[in-house]
Amino acid sequence: MSLLIRGGKLVLPEGIYESDVLIEDERIKAIGKRIKSELADEVIDATGKLVFPGAVDEHVHMREPGLEYKDDFSHGTMAAALGGVTTVIEMPNTVPPVDSGRTVKDKAELLKNKAHVDFALYGLLSDNSVDRLEEMLNEGAVGFKAFLGPTTGNLPPPSNATIYKALKLSRALGFPIAFHAEDDSLVNYFVNEVKSSGRKDALAHMLSRPPITEEMAVMKIYMMAKDTGGKAHIVHISSKGTLDYLRKAKEEGVRLTGETCPHYLYFDSSHYERYGSYLKVNPPIREAEHREALLKALEDSTIFTIGSDHAPHSIQEKGGGKDIWEVAAGFAGVQTLLLSMVSLALNGTLKLSDIPRLISRNPAKLFGLWPKKGELMPGSDADIAIIDPNKETLVTEEWLITKSPITPFLGMRFKGSVELTILRGEIIAKNGEMEKKNRGSMVRKVTSYTQI
C-alpha cells in the first residue's frame, strides 16, 4: 500500500518546510512538492498541520513482565501510539531483570505480540551481568542501563570495576550505557538525615536527594568515560551541575551525553504543595534555577535527548494519603512526551525544529536505530506523527491509556493535538483512537555509534 501526505509542514532539525511525503512499502519513498496523487493509494491532506518524524522514546518502563499491576506492554505501547511515539526503548528492571542473553530473548518473545509500536530492549549492567553483555547484544539489546542509586526493583548498583570494564567494552563494540546517576551511599545518607527530622511532606523527598547525589555520580562516569573512551549517557538529568560535566565532555571529546525529561522542564519545587506525591520521581524535581538551566541547555545542545521516563505506579502506591517515604517514585509519561514538547515550542520556549533532534534523530542515532528510525528522509521507515497546532489537548485520566493514569500533567492543556500516528506506512492511531493494533515489532541495531 502507498500513502501520500500532502501539503504538511515537515518539522526537521534543519528547519520547517512545506512538502509532500510519499510512502511505499513501509518506507518513505520521496519528499518534495507537488508529488502526483495518482502515485498513491491514499492521500492525506495535511495542510496547516505539523508533520514530525515519529518520536523515539528512549526511556520507558512498561512494567512487563512481573509488575503488570502497574502497567503492561499493551497499554503502554497504545499510549505511545496515541501520543505520536512510534518507537520505545524498554528498560530492564522488570521481574526478572533483563540481565542475560536468555532474558533478552524471553522478553522479546513475550512482548512481540503485544506491541502497538516498534520497540527495542535494554540489558541490565550489574556485577552479575557484566560478563554477559556480548550475549545480550547478540540477542538484540541496543544498549545497557546501570542503576547507580536506589530504584524500582531494588537492584544493587554496579561496582566501579564493573562500570569501568563495561565502558571499555562499549568503546570496542560501540554500544551506549545509560546511567541512572545518583550516588547510592549519599542518597542513603541524606534520606536517613531528612527522615530523622520527622518530615513526611512531598518536599522532603527533594531535600533527601540534593544535587550533589547526582553530580557526584556524573563526575565518576565522566572520569571513566574519559579514561576508557566508552559511550556513557546520563538519563533523567535534574541538576544544573550535571550540565557542567556535559559541556566539559563536549569540549574535550569525551563520549558523554545527557537526557532530561519533560517533568524537569515544566515543574519545580514550588509545585510540590499543589501536586504532592504525584510529583515524586527520582531524581527529584528541584528548585526553579535547575529547571531554567535545563531549558537553556536545550538551546545550546548540551542536552542530547529527551525521554519520558514513563514509569507508572498504581494509585495505591502514589496516593496522597501516605507519607512521602511510602510513595513510589515515577509516573506515566510516554503519551505526553511529544505534545509536552510541542506545547513548549508553540509557547515560544524552544524551537519546533529542536523537537525532532531531541526526541527522534538523536535517540535513534545513540542506540544505533538511525536512519531506519528517527528521520524523515527517503529510505527511512515511514514513522510519522501529524499534529494539528490549532487544537489543544486536555490531559485527563480518560485520555491517558496507561493502567495507572497518574501524572502531574493531569488537568494541563497542551497546545497541539496528535491527529495521526503512522507506523511503517500504516495509520495506527487517528484523533485519539487506535486504528490498527499489534502493528509493532522489535527493532535491532542497524548502525554503530562510531558512524554518527
DRENGUGU-566054 format. One line per field, with one value per residue (C-alpha): chain; y, x negated, z. Coordinates in steps of 0.05 Angstrom, whole numbers, plus 32768, in hexadecimal, padded with zeros to 4 digits. Each point is the difference from the previous one (the first is absolute). Last residue first. Example, Ala and Ser with C-alpha at 12.3 -4.5 7.8 and 13.67 -1.06 7.14 Angstrom:
<drenzas>
ch = c(A A)
py = c(7FEB 7FBB)
px = c(7EEF 801B)
pz = c(808F 800D)
</drenzas>
This chain:
<drenzas>
ch = c(A A A A A A A A A A A A A A A A A A A A A A A A A A A A A A A A A A A A A A A A A A A A A A A A A A A A A A A A A A A A A A A A A A A A A A A A A A A A A A A A A A A A A A A A A A A A A A A A A A A A A A A A A A A A A A A A A A A A A A A A A A A A A A A A A A A A A A A A A A A A A A A A A A A A A A A A A A A A A A A A A A A A A A A A A A A A A A A A A A A A A A A A A A A A A A A A A A A A A A A A A A A A A A A A A A A A A A A A A A A A A A A A A A A A A A A A A A A A A A A A A A A A A A A A A A A A A A A A A A A A A A A A A A A A A A A A A A A A A A A A A A A A A A A A A A A A A A A A A A A A A A A A A A A A A A A A A A A A A A A A A A A A A A A A A A A A A A A A A A A A A A A A A A A A A A A A A A A A A A A A A A A A A A A A A A A A A A A A A A A A A A A A A A A A A A A A A A A A A A A A A A A A A A A A A A A A A A A A A A A A A A A A A A A A A A A A A A A A A A A A A A A A A A A A A A A A)
py = c(80B9 7FC6 7FEF 7FF4 7FC2 7FF3 7FD5 7FEC 7FD6 800D 7FD7 8004 802B 7FF9 7FDF 8030 802B 803B 8012 803E 8045 8023 7FC7 7FCA 7FC6 801E 7FD4 8015 7FE2 801B 803D 8029 8030 803C 800B 8041 8041 8031 7FD7 800B 7FE8 7FDC 7FC5 8012 7FED 7FB8 7FC4 7FD9 7FBB 7FCD 802D 801C 8049 8025 7FE7 8014 8046 8028 8035 8005 8040 800E 8031 7FDC 7FC2 7FCA 7FCA 7FCB 7FD6 7FBE 7FF1 7FD8 8024 7FF6 8046 8031 8011 7FE5 7FDF 7FB7 7FDC 8037 7FF4 7FC6 7FFC 8014 8045 800E 7FF0 8029 803B 7FFE 7FF9 8021 8036 800E 7FFA 8032 8035 8013 8019 8032 8007 8028 8024 7FE6 7FD6 7FE2 7FEF 7FE2 7FD5 7FE6 7FEC 7FE3 7FD2 7FE3 7FFF 7FB9 7FE4 8020 7FD8 800A 7FF7 7FF6 7FD3 801F 7FE3 8035 8037 7FF1 7FDD 801D 8021 7FC0 7FEB 7FB7 7FF5 8025 7FCD 8013 8015 800D 8024 801F 802E 8008 803F 7FFC 8022 8036 802F 8010 804C 800B 7FC2 8014 8041 7FD7 7FD7 803E 801C 7FBF 8000 8048 7FF0 7FD1 7FB5 7FC7 7FC2 7FCD 7FD6 8013 801A 8033 7FD7 8000 8049 8023 8044 8008 7FDE 8033 8035 7FCB 8002 7FE8 8006 7FF2 7FCA 7FDF 7FFE 7FD4 800A 7FD8 8006 7FF0 7FE9 7FEA 802C 802E 8033 8039 7FD2 7FE0 8043 8014 7FBF 8007 8047 7FE8 7FD2 803D 8018 7FC4 7FD6 7FD3 7FC7 7FD4 8008 7FDF 7FE0 7FE9 7FE3 8023 7FDD 803A 8036 7FD2 7FEE 8048 8016 7FC4 8014 804A 7FEA 7FD9 803A 802F 7FD7 7FFA 8047 801B 7FEF 7FBD 8003 8049 7FEE 7FC9 8031 802B 7FCC 8004 7FCA 8028 7FE1 801C 7FB9 7FF6 8039 7FE2 7FB9 8016 802A 7FC5 7FCE 802F 800B 7FB6 7FF3 8038 8014 7FFB 7FD1 7FF0 7FED 7FD6 8008 7FCB 8008 7FBC 8013 8041 7FE0 7FC7 8032 801F 7FBD 7FF3 8045 7FF7 7FBB 801A 803A 7FCE 7FF9 801B 7FCC 7FF8 8011 7FF2 8048 802B 8010 801F 7FEE 7FDC 7FEB 7FF8 7FDE 8009 7FE7 7FBA 7FD2 7FB9 800A 803F 7FD7 7FCC 8038 801D 7FBE 800C 803F 7FDD 7FEF 8041 8025 801D 7FEF 7FF5 8033 7FEC 801D 800D 800E 8019 7FD9 7FC9 7FC6 7FC8 800F 800A 7FBA 7FEB 803E 7FF4 7FB8 8012 8037 7FD1 7FCA 802F 8015 8038 8015 8004 7FCA 8024 8042 802F 7FFA 8040 8000 802A 801B 800D 8022 8037 802D 8002 7FCF 7FCF 8006 7FF5 7FC2 7FEB 8006 7FDE 7FC3 7FFF 7FFE 8030 8003 7FBD 7FE5 8000 7FBC 8005 8035 8043 802D 8026 8031 8028 8007 801B 8004 8032 7FF7 8030 803E 801D 8040 800F 803C 7FD6 7FB6 7FE4 7FB5 7FDC 7FB5 7FCE 802C 8012 801C 803B 801B 801D 804B 8013 7FCF 7FC3 7FBB 7FB6 8002 7FB8 7FCD 7FE6 8046 8043 8043 803E 8045 8041 8040 8006 800D 8002 7FD8 7FD6 7FED 8014 7FF2 8030 7FD9 8009 7FB9 7FBF 7FCA 7FB7 7FC0 7FB9)
px = c(7DDE 7FDB 7FDA 8042 800C 8037 803E 800A 803F 804A 8037 8044 803E 8040 8025 803B 8018 8030 7FF6 8029 7FE9 8008 7FE4 7FD0 7FDE 7FFE 7FD2 7FBF 7FCF 8027 802C 801D 8037 8023 7FD4 8019 7FDC 7FFA 8000 8036 7FEE 8034 7FD3 7FB7 7FEB 800A 802B 8027 7FEC 8019 7FE3 802F 8001 803B 8030 7FD2 7FFD 7FCC 8025 7FE5 8005 800E 7FE0 7FBD 801F 7FCB 7FEC 7FD2 7FD7 7FDB 7FF5 7FC1 7FC5 7FEE 8011 7FFB 8029 7FD5 8003 7FFD 7FDE 7FCC 7FF2 800D 7FBA 8012 7FE3 8016 8049 7FFD 7FE3 802F 8043 8009 7FCB 7FF4 8049 8011 7FCC 8022 803D 7FD3 8001 8027 802C 8044 8005 7FBD 8014 8040 7FDA 7FD5 803A 8023 7FC6 7FF6 8049 8011 7FBD 8004 8022 7FE4 7FC1 7FEB 802C 801D 7FF0 7FCB 8030 8032 803D 8045 7FE8 8004 7FC5 7FF9 804B 800E 7FD3 7FBC 7FEC 7FB9 7FFB 7FBB 8017 7FC0 7FDF 7FBD 7FBC 8003 7FC6 801F 7FFB 804C 8010 7FCD 8027 803D 7FD5 7FE4 8046 8018 7FC3 800A 804A 7FF0 8000 8029 7FE4 7FD0 8029 804A 8034 802E 8040 7FEE 8011 801C 8011 7FCE 7FCA 8008 7FD0 7FC8 7FFF 802C 8003 7FB9 7FEF 8043 7FEF 7FC3 7FB5 7FCC 7FB5 7FC2 7FB9 7FD0 7FC6 7FEA 7FE2 8030 803C 7FEA 7FF9 8046 801D 7FDA 801B 8046 7FFF 7FFC 8044 8021 803B 7FE2 802F 7FCB 7FB5 7FE3 7FBB 7FDA 7FBD 7FBE 7FE3 7FE0 8032 803B 7FE5 7FF6 8045 8021 7FE0 8014 8047 8007 7FE7 802F 803E 7FF8 7FE3 8042 8026 8024 8021 8014 8029 8024 800E 8027 8036 800D 7FEA 7FCF 7FEC 7FB9 7FE7 801D 7FD7 7FBE 8012 8010 7FC0 7FD3 8024 7FFB 7FB6 7FF2 8026 7FE3 8035 7FF4 8032 7FCE 800A 7FC9 7FF7 7FE8 7FC4 7FDE 7FB9 8013 803A 7FD2 7FD5 803F 8016 7FBD 8002 8047 7FF0 7FC2 8027 8032 8046 803A 802D 8044 8039 8034 8015 7FC3 7FCA 7FC2 7FCC 8031 7FDC 8026 7FE4 8005 8021 8011 800C 7FEF 7FB7 7FFD 8017 7FCA 7FCD 8015 7FFD 7FBF 801C 8040 7FF2 7FDE 8038 8010 8047 8014 8028 8035 801C 8048 802E 8046 803F 7FD7 8024 7FED 7FB6 7FFF 7FF6 7FCF 7FD6 8001 7FE9 7FC8 7FE6 8007 7FD8 7FC9 7FF8 8013 8047 801B 8032 802C 7FF6 7FC5 7FE9 8019 8027 7FEC 803F 800D 803C 8010 8038 8026 8037 7FCB 7FD9 803F 800E 7FB8 800B 8044 7FE5 7FBE 801F 800E 7FFB 8022 7FD5 7FC2 7FE1 7FF4 8011 7FFA 8001 7FC4 7FEF 7FC2 7FE8 8042 7FF6 8033 801E 7FE1 802A 8034 8020 8045 8017 800F 7FF8 802F 7FF6 8001 800B 7FEB 7FC6 7FDD 8041 7FF9 7FC4 7FC9 8009 7FC7 7FCC 7FF1 7FFA 8007 8005 8005 8035 8007 800E 8007 7FFF 7FF6 8016 7FDE 8004 7FBE 7FEE 7FB6 7FC0 8016 803D 804A 8023 8039 8037 8017 800F 7FF2 8002 8009 7FEE 8018)
pz = c(8117 7FE0 8040 8022 7FD6 7FCE 7FF9 8049 8009 7FFB 8020 7FE1 8004 7FD8 803A 7FF7 7FC7 8003 8049 8013 8016 7FBE 7FD6 8017 7FDB 7FBA 7FD6 7FDD 8031 803C 7FF3 8039 7FEC 801F 803C 801F 800B 803A 8040 8034 8046 802C 800D 7FEF 8047 7FE9 8014 7FCC 801B 7FCD 7FCB 7FCB 8016 7FE1 8036 8038 7FE1 7FDB 7FD7 7FB9 7FD9 7FB6 7FD0 7FFE 7FDF 8006 7FCF 801D 7FCF 7FFC 7FB7 800A 7FE1 7FB7 7FEA 803A 803E 8038 8045 7FEA 7FC6 7FFF 8039 8030 801D 8047 7FFF 7FB9 800E 8040 7FD9 7FC4 8023 8044 8003 7FB6 7FEE 8037 7FF3 7FBE 8027 8022 804C 8034 7FCC 8017 7FC1 8012 8047 7FE6 7FCD 8039 802C 7FC3 7FF0 8045 801A 7FEC 8018 8045 8037 8046 802B 8048 802C 803F 8045 8010 7FEB 8037 7FE7 7FF1 7FC0 7FD8 7FD4 8014 8009 7FBF 7FDD 7FE5 7FB9 7FEA 7FBD 8006 7FC7 7FDA 7FE6 7FDD 7FF7 8036 7FF6 7FBD 800B 8003 8028 8035 800A 8015 802F 8021 800B 8020 802E 8016 800E 8039 7FF7 7FE4 8020 7FE1 8007 7FFE 8030 7FDF 800B 804B 8008 7FC2 801C 8039 7FD6 7FC8 801B 7FFD 7FB4 7FC7 7FB4 7FE8 8034 7FF0 7FB6 800A 7FFA 7FDA 7FFF 7FD8 8013 7FCA 8015 7FC7 8030 7FF2 8000 8041 8022 7FE8 801A 8042 800A 7FEF 803C 802E 7FE6 801F 7FE8 7FCA 7FF0 7FDD 7FFE 7FC1 8000 7FC2 800F 7FF3 803D 8027 7FEC 800A 8045 8014 7FE7 8023 8042 7FF8 7FEE 8041 8029 7FDA 800E 804B 8002 7FE6 8040 8008 8045 7FF6 7FC3 8028 8039 7FCF 7FFF 804A 8032 802B 8043 8001 8000 7FBB 7FE5 8019 7FED 7FB9 7FFE 8012 7FD4 7FC4 800E 8002 7FBF 7FD7 7FCE 7FB6 7FDF 7FCA 7FB8 7FE0 7FB5 7FCF 7FD1 8007 8016 8023 8024 8015 8024 801E 801A 8023 8020 8018 801C 8024 801E 801D 7FE4 8028 8023 7FE0 802E 7FCA 7FFA 800E 8034 7FE0 7FCB 7FD3 7FC1 7FC0 7FC2 7FB5 7FC0 801B 7FC5 8015 7FEB 802A 803C 7FF2 7FFD 8043 8025 8027 801F 8016 8049 8012 7FDE 7FBB 7FEC 7FB8 7FD9 7FCD 7FC0 7FEC 7FC6 800F 8013 8020 8023 7FCF 8005 804B 801C 7FC9 800A 804B 7FF8 7FD1 802D 803C 7FDC 7FEB 8048 8030 7FF0 8046 8015 8010 7FDC 8006 7FB7 7FE0 7FBF 7FC4 7FDF 7FB6 7FDF 8033 7FE6 8042 7FEC 7FEA 8041 802A 7FD6 800F 804B 8001 7FDA 8026 8045 8039 804C 800C 7FC8 802C 7FF0 7FB5 7FEB 8024 7FC3 801A 7FC8 7FEF 7FB8 7FE7 7FB5 7FE6 7FBB 7FCE 8004 7FD0 801A 7FE3 7FD7 7FC3 8013 7FCC 8001 7FBD 7FF9 7FCA 7FEC 7FBF 7FE4 8030 7FDC 802C 7FFF 802E 8019 802A 7FE1 8010 804C 8016 8011 7FB9 7FE3 8021 7FDB 802A 7FE8 8013 8027 8024 8048 8015 8002 803B 7FD7 8006 7FBD 7FF7 7FDC 7FB9 7FED 8025 7FCB 8011 7FDB 8010)
</drenzas>
